[in-house]
């Protein structure tokens, strides 16, 4: 089975777990995405200042600044360049409260 490699999206992968980073990055690159990794919310905000992204895959639980707070800061930002980037939450937490957030 062949996967078409023409996605051409620049994706910011916010993930602190190294094995998860490797697996996610490999899968995204296989479909043609350009992937940049951030290991915490502070790095996410920093990388957004440096580069343009089409999508953010955001781990909800990271050290220093979790994905929830980073997402809030992005959405509250006055910087229209990245305020409306789609953000998809990544979590292994199945609690309803986390899902609602």
N, CA, C and O atoms as a Tinker XYZ file with bonds, in Angstrom:
   404  protein
     1  N      0.838000   -1.173000    0.000000    73     2
     2  CA     0.000000    0.000000    0.000000    64     1     3
     3  C      0.888000    1.242000    0.000000    63     2     4     5
     4  O      1.844000    1.333000    0.770000    81     3
     5  N      0.572000    2.163000   -0.841000    73     3     6
     6  CA     1.363000    3.379000   -0.979000    64     5     7
     7  C      0.610000    4.574000   -0.386000    63     6     8     9
     8  O     -0.596000    4.725000   -0.584000    81     7
     9  N      1.333000    5.403000    0.333000    73     7    10
    10  CA     0.745000    6.620000    0.885000    64     9    11
    11  C      1.179000    7.786000    0.012000    63    10    12    13
    12  O      2.368000    7.985000   -0.236000    81    11
    13  N      0.206000    8.545000   -0.445000    73    11    14
    14  CA     0.497000    9.706000   -1.280000    64    13    15
    15  C      1.262000   10.737000   -0.461000    63    14    16    17
    16  O      0.837000   11.093000    0.638000    81    15
    17  N      2.379000   11.219000   -0.982000    73    15    18
    18  CA     3.222000   12.142000   -0.232000    64    17    19
    19  C      3.145000   13.558000   -0.792000    63    18    20    21
    20  O      4.124000   14.072000   -1.333000    81    19
    21  N      1.994000   14.174000   -0.662000    73    19    22
    22  CA     1.849000   15.525000   -1.187000    64    21    23
    23  C      1.152000   16.471000   -0.216000    63    22    24    25
    24  O      0.544000   17.454000   -0.637000    81    23
    25  N      1.235000   16.185000    1.060000    73    23    26
    26  CA     0.549000   16.980000    2.061000    64    25    27
    27  C      1.122000   18.404000    2.136000    63    26    28    29
    28  O      0.369000   19.378000    2.115000    81    27
    29  N      2.417000   18.521000    2.220000    73    27    30
    30  CA     3.119000   19.816000    2.235000    64    29    31
    31  C      2.643000   20.775000    3.313000    63    30    32    33
    32  O      2.622000   21.986000    3.095000    81    31
    33  N      2.266000   20.259000    4.461000    73    31    34
    34  CA     1.904000   21.110000    5.588000    64    33    35
    35  C      3.100000   21.262000    6.507000    63    34    36    37
    36  O      3.910000   20.345000    6.647000    81    35
    37  N      3.205000   22.417000    7.128000    73    35    38
    38  CA     4.227000   22.613000    8.155000    64    37    39
    39  C      3.520000   22.469000    9.495000    63    38    40    41
    40  O      2.652000   23.271000    9.842000    81    39
    41  N      3.902000   21.436000   10.246000    73    39    42
    42  CA     3.210000   21.083000   11.480000    64    41    43
    43  C      4.131000   21.269000   12.675000    63    42    44    45
    44  O      5.280000   20.828000   12.668000    81    43
    45  N      3.606000   21.930000   13.701000    73    43    46
    46  CA     4.309000   22.052000   14.970000    64    45    47
    47  C      3.787000   20.941000   15.878000    63    46    48    49
    48  O      2.616000   20.938000   16.257000    81    47
    49  N      4.654000   20.007000   16.218000    73    47    50
    50  CA     4.301000   18.885000   17.078000    64    49    51
    51  C      4.779000   19.198000   18.490000    63    50    52    53
    52  O      5.981000   19.210000   18.754000    81    51
    53  N      3.842000   19.449000   19.393000    73    51    54
    54  CA     4.161000   19.748000   20.787000    64    53    55
    55  C      4.018000   18.452000   21.576000    63    54    56    57
    56  O      2.909000   18.005000   21.868000    81    55
    57  N      5.150000   17.863000   21.912000    73    55    58
    58  CA     5.167000   16.549000   22.568000    64    57    59
    59  C      6.461000   16.409000   23.357000    63    58    60    61
    60  O      7.543000   16.611000   22.805000    81    59
    61  N      6.368000   16.068000   24.635000    73    59    62
    62  CA     7.563000   15.947000   25.469000    64    61    63
    63  C      8.110000   14.528000   25.535000    63    62    64    65
    64  O      9.256000   14.334000   25.940000    81    63
    65  N      7.326000   13.542000   25.149000    73    63    66
    66  CA     7.737000   12.143000   25.233000    64    65    67
    67  C      8.516000   11.757000   23.966000    63    66    68    69
    68  O      7.972000   11.794000   22.863000    81    67
    69  N      9.792000   11.388000   24.134000    73    67    70
    70  CA    10.670000   11.105000   22.990000    64    69    71
    71  C     10.136000   10.004000   22.073000    63    70    72    73
    72  O     10.103000   10.202000   20.858000    81    71
    73  N      9.710000    8.835000   22.613000    73    71    74
    74  CA     9.173000    7.808000   21.705000    64    73    75
    75  C      7.951000    8.307000   20.928000    63    74    76    77
    76  O      7.809000    8.007000   19.742000    81    75
    77  N      7.078000    9.058000   21.580000    73    75    78
    78  CA     5.902000    9.606000   20.890000    64    77    79
    79  C      6.315000   10.608000   19.815000    63    78    80    81
    80  O      5.702000   10.674000   18.750000    81    79
    81  N      7.361000   11.389000   20.103000    73    79    82
    82  CA     7.880000   12.325000   19.108000    64    81    83
    83  C      8.337000   11.571000   17.856000    63    82    84    85
    84  O      7.998000   11.939000   16.731000    81    83
    85  N      9.110000   10.513000   18.080000    73    83    86
    86  CA     9.666000    9.751000   16.953000    64    85    87
    87  C      8.575000    9.112000   16.103000    63    86    88    89
    88  O      8.615000    9.183000   14.875000    81    87
    89  N      7.605000    8.492000   16.758000    73    87    90
    90  CA     6.524000    7.835000   16.026000    64    89    91
    91  C      5.681000    8.856000   15.266000    63    90    92    93
    92  O      5.403000    8.678000   14.080000    81    91
    93  N      5.280000    9.917000   15.946000    73    91    94
    94  CA     4.442000   10.946000   15.317000    64    93    95
    95  C      5.168000   11.616000   14.155000    63    94    96    97
    96  O      4.596000   11.809000   13.082000    81    95
    97  N      6.416000   11.965000   14.378000    73    95    98
    98  CA     7.194000   12.622000   13.329000    64    97    99
    99  C      7.335000   11.718000   12.104000    63    98   100   101
   100  O      7.182000   12.176000   10.972000    81    99
   101  N      7.623000   10.446000   12.327000    73    99   102
   102  CA     7.769000    9.509000   11.212000    64   101   103
   103  C      6.472000    9.378000   10.416000    63   102   104   105
   104  O      6.492000    9.362000    9.185000    81   103
   105  N      5.355000    9.286000   11.116000    73   103   106
   106  CA     4.060000    9.167000   10.436000    64   105   107
   107  C      3.740000   10.429000    9.641000    63   106   108   109
   108  O      3.263000   10.347000    8.509000    81   107
   109  N      4.000000   11.585000   10.223000    73   107   110
   110  CA     3.702000   12.846000    9.542000    64   109   111
   111  C      4.614000   13.063000    8.330000    63   110   112   113
   112  O      4.168000   13.532000    7.283000    81   111
   113  N      5.879000   12.719000    8.484000    73   111   114
   114  CA     6.811000   12.868000    7.358000    64   113   115
   115  C      6.468000   11.908000    6.221000    63   114   116   117
   116  O      6.686000   12.212000    5.049000    81   115
   117  N      5.931000   10.753000    6.584000    73   115   118
   118  CA     5.568000    9.753000    5.575000    64   117   119
   119  C      4.472000   10.278000    4.645000    63   118   120   121
   120  O      4.391000    9.863000    3.489000    81   119
   121  N      3.639000   11.178000    5.137000    73   119   122
   122  CA     2.597000   11.758000    4.286000    64   121   123
   123  C      3.003000   13.138000    3.745000    63   122   124   125
   124  O      2.175000   13.875000    3.210000    81   123
   125  N      4.281000   13.466000    3.895000    73   123   126
   126  CA     4.814000   14.662000    3.264000    64   125   127
   127  C      4.818000   15.928000    4.095000    63   126   128   129
   128  O      5.085000   17.005000    3.563000    81   127
   129  N      4.531000   15.831000    5.376000    73   127   130
   130  CA     4.521000   17.026000    6.225000    64   129   131
   131  C      5.932000   17.401000    6.658000    63   130   132   133
   132  O      6.798000   16.540000    6.815000    81   131
   133  N      6.143000   18.677000    6.845000    73   131   134
   134  CA     7.376000   19.198000    7.438000    64   133   135
   135  C      7.071000   19.366000    8.924000    63   134   136   137
   136  O      6.125000   20.069000    9.280000    81   135
   137  N      7.853000   18.735000    9.794000    73   135   138
   138  CA     7.553000   18.684000   11.225000    64   137   139
   139  C      8.620000   19.395000   12.039000    63   138   140   141
   140  O      9.818000   19.186000   11.844000    81   139
   141  N      8.160000   20.243000   12.959000    73   139   142
   142  CA     9.025000   20.899000   13.934000    64   141   143
   143  C      8.520000   20.475000   15.307000    63   142   144   145
   144  O      7.314000   20.484000   15.552000    81   143
   145  N      9.429000   20.104000   16.201000    73   143   146
   146  CA     9.045000   19.589000   17.516000    64   145   147
   147  C      9.311000   20.622000   18.603000    63   146   148   149
   148  O     10.357000   21.271000   18.630000    81   147
   149  N      8.331000   20.757000   19.502000    73   147   150
   150  CA     8.473000   21.562000   20.716000    64   149   151
   151  C      8.189000   20.635000   21.895000    63   150   152   153
   152  O      7.267000   19.822000   21.834000    81   151
   153  N      8.972000   20.750000   22.965000    73   151   154
   154  CA     8.841000   19.829000   24.094000    64   153   155
   155  C      8.017000   20.378000   25.251000    63   154   156   157
   156  O      7.776000   19.669000   26.228000    81   155
   157  N      7.586000   21.623000   25.155000    73   155   158
   158  CA     6.716000   22.202000   26.187000    64   157   159
   159  C      6.051000   23.448000   25.616000    63   158   160   161
   160  O      6.386000   23.901000   24.522000    81   159
   161  N      5.112000   23.988000   26.366000    73   159   162
   162  CA     4.361000   25.140000   25.896000    64   161   163
   163  C      5.200000   26.372000   25.637000    63   162   164   165
   164  O      4.901000   27.146000   24.727000    81   163
   165  N      6.250000   26.568000   26.426000    73   163   166
   166  CA     7.139000   27.711000   26.197000    64   165   167
   167  C      7.808000   27.601000   24.832000    63   166   168   169
   168  O      7.920000   28.589000   24.106000    81   167
   169  N      8.252000   26.392000   24.487000    73   167   170
   170  CA     8.868000   26.180000   23.177000    64   169   171
   171  C      7.861000   26.388000   22.050000    63   170   172   173
   172  O      8.212000   26.906000   20.990000    81   171
   173  N      6.619000   25.991000   22.274000    73   171   174
   174  CA     5.570000   26.217000   21.272000    64   173   175
   175  C      5.464000   27.709000   20.974000    63   174   176   177
   176  O      5.505000   28.118000   19.813000    81   175
   177  N      5.329000   28.516000   22.010000    73   175   178
   178  CA     5.179000   29.956000   21.824000    64   177   179
   179  C      6.408000   30.562000   21.148000    63   178   180   181
   180  O      6.284000   31.450000   20.305000    81   179
   181  N      7.577000   30.086000   21.517000    73   179   182
   182  CA     8.811000   30.578000   20.917000    64   181   183
   183  C      8.889000   30.231000   19.431000    63   182   184   185
   184  O      9.236000   31.082000   18.611000    81   183
   185  N      8.571000   28.995000   19.086000    73   183   186
   186  CA     8.637000   28.561000   17.691000    64   185   187
   187  C      7.586000   29.266000   16.831000    63   186   188   189
   188  O      7.818000   29.510000   15.647000    81   187
   189  N      6.445000   29.590000   17.415000    73   187   190
   190  CA     5.429000   30.337000   16.682000    64   189   191
   191  C      5.914000   31.735000   16.321000    63   190   192   193
   192  O      5.530000   32.276000   15.285000    81   191
   193  N      6.749000   32.319000   17.163000    73   191   194
   194  CA     7.318000   33.636000   16.878000    64   193   195
   195  C      8.340000   33.557000   15.743000    63   194   196   197
   196  O      8.524000   34.518000   14.996000    81   195
   197  N      9.001000   32.409000   15.620000    73   195   198
   198  CA    10.092000   32.240000   14.654000    64   197   199
   199  C      9.637000   31.771000   13.277000    63   198   200   201
   200  O     10.249000   32.123000   12.269000    81   199
   201  N      8.559000   30.972000   13.228000    73   199   202
   202  CA     8.168000   30.318000   11.983000    64   201   203
   203  C      6.650000   30.340000   11.800000    63   202   204   205
   204  O      5.902000   30.579000   12.749000    81   203
   205  N      6.211000   30.090000   10.580000    73   203   206
   206  CA     4.790000   29.946000   10.276000    64   205   207
   207  C      4.438000   28.463000   10.232000    63   206   208   209
   208  O      5.212000   27.649000    9.728000    81   207
   209  N      3.269000   28.120000   10.760000    73   207   210
   210  CA     2.806000   26.739000   10.766000    64   209   211
   211  C      1.381000   26.674000   10.246000    63   210   212   213
   212  O      0.607000   27.622000   10.383000    81   211
   213  N      1.046000   25.529000    9.643000    73   211   214
   214  CA    -0.307000   25.296000    9.148000    64   213   215
   215  C     -1.181000   24.617000   10.199000    63   214   216   217
   216  O     -2.407000   24.720000   10.151000    81   215
   217  N     -0.545000   23.919000   11.156000    73   215   218
   218  CA    -1.277000   23.110000   12.125000    64   217   219
   219  C     -0.399000   22.885000   13.350000    63   218   220   221
   220  O      0.823000   22.777000   13.240000    81   219
   221  N     -1.039000   22.813000   14.527000    73   219   222
   222  CA    -0.331000   22.452000   15.753000    64   221   223
   223  C     -0.982000   21.197000   16.319000    63   222   224   225
   224  O     -2.196000   21.153000   16.513000    81   223
   225  N     -0.169000   20.177000   16.582000    73   223   226
   226  CA    -0.609000   18.990000   17.307000    64   225   227
   227  C     -0.087000   19.170000   18.721000    63   226   228   229
   228  O      1.122000   19.124000   18.946000    81   227
   229  N     -0.988000   19.375000   19.679000    73   227   230
   230  CA    -0.622000   19.820000   21.024000    64   229   231
   231  C     -0.877000   18.752000   22.081000    63   230   232   233
   232  O     -2.022000   18.392000   22.350000    81   231
   233  N      0.201000   18.251000   22.674000    73   231   234
   234  CA     0.073000   17.359000   23.832000    64   233   235
   235  C     -0.509000   18.178000   24.976000    63   234   236   237
   236  O     -0.065000   19.297000   25.234000    81   235
   237  N     -1.486000   17.630000   25.646000    73   235   238
   238  CA    -2.142000   18.369000   26.735000    64   237   239
   239  C     -1.301000   18.431000   27.998000    63   238   240   241
   240  O     -1.394000   19.399000   28.753000    81   239
   241  N     -0.478000   17.413000   28.241000    73   239   242
   242  CA     0.294000   17.353000   29.484000    64   241   243
   243  C      1.785000   17.355000   29.185000    63   242   244   245
   244  O      2.370000   16.328000   28.841000    81   243
   245  N      2.390000   18.539000   29.325000    73   243   246
   246  CA     3.828000   18.705000   29.123000    64   245   247
   247  C      4.393000   19.457000   30.314000    63   246   248   249
   248  O      3.655000   20.135000   31.030000    81   247
   249  N      5.709000   19.341000   30.535000    73   247   250
   250  CA     6.323000   20.076000   31.650000    64   249   251
   251  C      6.441000   21.576000   31.345000    63   250   252   253
   252  O      6.319000   22.002000   30.196000    81   251
   253  N      6.673000   22.344000   32.373000    73   251   254
   254  CA     6.885000   23.794000   32.324000    64   253   255
   255  C      5.625000   24.580000   31.954000    63   254   256   257
   256  O      5.197000   25.454000   32.708000    81   255
   257  N      5.037000   24.278000   30.814000    73   255   258
   258  CA     3.748000   24.863000   30.427000    64   257   259
   259  C      3.009000   23.795000   29.636000    63   258   260   261
   260  O      3.482000   23.343000   28.593000    81   259
   261  N      1.838000   23.394000   30.142000    73   259   262
   262  CA     1.109000   22.330000   29.456000    64   261   263
   263  C      0.426000   22.849000   28.192000    63   262   264   265
   264  O      0.379000   24.053000   27.940000    81   263
   265  N     -0.092000   21.926000   27.417000    73   263   266
   266  CA    -0.720000   22.275000   26.152000    64   265   267
   267  C     -1.980000   23.095000   26.290000    63   266   268   269
   268  O     -2.295000   23.909000   25.422000    81   267
   269  N     -2.699000   22.888000   27.369000    73   267   270
   270  CA    -3.922000   23.667000   27.587000    64   269   271
   271  C     -3.608000   25.151000   27.761000    63   270   272   273
   272  O     -4.245000   26.009000   27.150000    81   271
   273  N     -2.612000   25.441000   28.606000    73   271   274
   274  CA    -2.235000   26.832000   28.842000    64   273   275
   275  C     -1.613000   27.444000   27.587000    63   274   276   277
   276  O     -1.886000   28.598000   27.258000    81   275
   277  N     -0.788000   26.682000   26.895000    73   275   278
   278  CA    -0.187000   27.190000   25.655000    64   277   279
   279  C     -1.273000   27.536000   24.642000    63   278   280   281
   280  O     -1.190000   28.564000   23.969000    81   279
   281  N     -2.287000   26.687000   24.531000    73   279   282
   282  CA    -3.395000   26.942000   23.612000    64   281   283
   283  C     -4.137000   28.213000   24.005000    63   282   284   285
   284  O     -4.477000   29.026000   23.146000    81   283
   285  N     -4.387000   28.386000   25.295000    73   283   286
   286  CA    -5.051000   29.604000   25.764000    64   285   287
   287  C     -4.241000   30.838000   25.384000    63   286   288   289
   288  O     -4.799000   31.829000   24.915000    81   287
   289  N     -2.926000   30.780000   25.586000    73   287   290
   290  CA    -2.070000   31.931000   25.270000    64   289   291
   291  C     -2.087000   32.230000   23.770000    63   290   292   293
   292  O     -2.091000   33.392000   23.363000    81   291
   293  N     -2.097000   31.182000   22.960000    73   291   294
   294  CA    -2.151000   31.380000   21.506000    64   293   295
   295  C     -3.464000   32.044000   21.121000    63   294   296   297
   296  O     -3.473000   33.004000   20.350000    81   295
   297  N     -4.561000   31.545000   21.646000    73   295   298
   298  CA    -5.881000   32.075000   21.287000    64   297   299
   299  C     -6.101000   33.488000   21.821000    63   298   300   301
   300  O     -6.851000   34.258000   21.221000    81   299
   301  N     -5.468000   33.841000   22.928000    73   299   302
   302  CA    -5.595000   35.183000   23.497000    64   301   303
   303  C     -4.641000   36.190000   22.861000    63   302   304   305
   304  O     -4.751000   37.394000   23.094000    81   303
   305  N     -3.716000   35.693000   22.067000    73   303   306
   306  CA    -2.681000   36.536000   21.484000    64   305   307
   307  C     -3.268000   37.583000   20.548000    63   306   308   309
   308  O     -4.299000   37.366000   19.912000    81   307
   309  N     -2.598000   38.704000   20.480000    73   307   310
   310  CA    -2.981000   39.751000   19.541000    64   309   311
   311  C     -2.268000   39.572000   18.203000    63   310   312   313
   312  O     -2.506000   40.332000   17.265000    81   311
   313  N     -1.397000   38.571000   18.115000    73   311   314
   314  CA    -0.660000   38.295000   16.891000    64   313   315
   315  C     -1.534000   37.477000   15.938000    63   314   316   317
   316  O     -1.678000   36.264000   16.098000    81   315
   317  N     -2.105000   38.145000   14.961000    73   315   318
   318  CA    -3.030000   37.470000   14.048000    64   317   319
   319  C     -2.333000   36.451000   13.160000    63   318   320   321
   320  O     -2.997000   35.629000   12.528000    81   319
   321  N     -1.011000   36.489000   13.099000    73   319   322
   322  CA    -0.266000   35.555000   12.263000    64   321   323
   323  C     -0.472000   34.112000   12.703000    63   322   324   325
   324  O     -0.489000   33.208000   11.868000    81   323
   325  N     -0.627000   33.887000   14.000000    73   323   326
   326  CA    -0.813000   32.503000   14.451000    64   325   327
   327  C     -2.002000   32.294000   15.372000    63   326   328   329
   328  O     -2.184000   31.195000   15.896000    81   327
   329  N     -2.791000   33.290000   15.575000    73   327   330
   330  CA    -3.933000   33.198000   16.477000    64   329   331
   331  C     -4.972000   32.177000   16.008000    63   330   332   333
   332  O     -5.645000   31.563000   16.836000    81   331
   333  N     -5.110000   31.988000   14.707000    73   331   334
   334  CA    -6.167000   31.119000   14.177000    64   333   335
   335  C     -5.648000   29.801000   13.587000    63   334   336   337
   336  O     -6.375000   29.122000   12.862000    81   335
   337  N     -4.419000   29.441000   13.888000    73   335   338
   338  CA    -3.892000   28.153000   13.432000    64   337   339
   339  C     -4.717000   27.038000   14.078000    63   338   340   341
   340  O     -4.977000   27.085000   15.280000    81   339
   341  N     -5.131000   26.039000   13.299000    73   339   342
   342  CA    -5.838000   24.907000   13.908000    64   341   343
   343  C     -4.939000   24.199000   14.933000    63   342   344   345
   344  O     -3.764000   23.944000   14.669000    81   343
   345  N     -5.504000   23.889000   16.093000    73   343   346
   346  CA    -4.782000   23.173000   17.147000    64   345   347
   347  C     -5.564000   21.912000   17.479000    63   346   348   349
   348  O     -6.745000   21.973000   17.823000    81   347
   349  N     -4.899000   20.779000   17.372000    73   347   350
   350  CA    -5.514000   19.495000   17.691000    64   349   351
   351  C     -4.871000   18.966000   18.970000    63   350   352   353
   352  O     -3.653000   18.800000   19.046000    81   351
   353  N     -5.702000   18.707000   19.962000    73   351   354
   354  CA    -5.211000   18.210000   21.252000    64   353   355
   355  C     -4.830000   16.741000   21.149000    63   354   356   357
   356  O     -5.525000   15.942000   20.523000    81   355
   357  N     -3.707000   16.406000   21.780000    73   355   358
   358  CA    -3.256000   15.020000   21.888000    64   357   359
   359  C     -3.192000   14.665000   23.370000    63   358   360   361
   360  O     -2.538000   15.357000   24.150000    81   359
   361  N     -3.865000   13.597000   23.751000    73   359   362
   362  CA    -3.808000   13.176000   25.146000    64   361   363
   363  C     -4.185000   11.708000   25.269000    63   362   364   365
   364  O     -4.959000   11.174000   24.474000    81   363
   365  N     -3.622000   11.078000   26.276000    73   363   366
   366  CA    -4.014000    9.710000   26.620000    64   365   367
   367  C     -5.013000    9.726000   27.772000    63   366   368   369
   368  O     -5.517000    8.682000   28.186000    81   367
   369  N     -5.292000   10.913000   28.280000    73   367   370
   370  CA    -6.216000   11.085000   29.404000    64   369   371
   371  C     -7.651000   10.925000   28.907000    63   370   372   373
   372  O     -8.077000   11.643000   28.001000    81   371
   373  N     -8.391000    9.999000   29.487000    73   371   374
   374  CA    -9.757000    9.734000   29.035000    64   373   375
   375  C    -10.814000   10.339000   29.954000    63   374   376   377
   376  O    -12.008000   10.112000   29.755000    81   375
   377  N    -10.390000   11.103000   30.952000    73   375   378
   378  CA   -11.344000   11.709000   31.863000    64   377   379
   379  C    -12.199000   12.747000   31.142000    63   378   380   381
   380  O    -11.699000   13.503000   30.309000    81   379
   381  N    -13.475000   12.778000   31.462000    73   379   382
   382  CA   -14.417000   13.689000   30.807000    64   381   383
   383  C    -13.998000   15.153000   30.971000    63   382   384   385
   384  O    -14.140000   15.943000   30.038000    81   383
   385  N    -13.490000   15.516000   32.134000    73   383   386
   386  CA   -13.069000   16.902000   32.382000    64   385   387
   387  C    -11.983000   17.324000   31.392000    63   386   388   389
   388  O    -12.030000   18.428000   30.849000    81   387
   389  N    -11.019000   16.456000   31.162000    73   387   390
   390  CA    -9.944000   16.762000   30.215000    64   389   391
   391  C    -10.508000   16.863000   28.809000    63   390   392   393
   392  O    -10.143000   17.772000   28.064000    81   391
   393  N    -11.368000   15.973000   28.442000    73   391   394
   394  CA   -11.971000   16.004000   27.115000    64   393   395
   395  C    -12.771000   17.284000   26.901000    63   394   396   397
   396  O    -12.756000   17.846000   25.806000    81   395
   397  N    -13.462000   17.744000   27.925000    73   395   398
   398  CA   -14.240000   18.981000   27.815000    64   397   399
   399  C    -13.339000   20.199000   27.609000    63   398   400   401
   400  O    -13.678000   21.101000   26.844000    81   399
   401  N    -12.197000   20.224000   28.289000    73   399   402
   402  CA   -11.275000   21.350000   28.141000    64   401   403
   403  C    -10.748000   21.396000   26.735000    63   402   404
   404  O     -9.953000   22.274000   26.401000    81   403
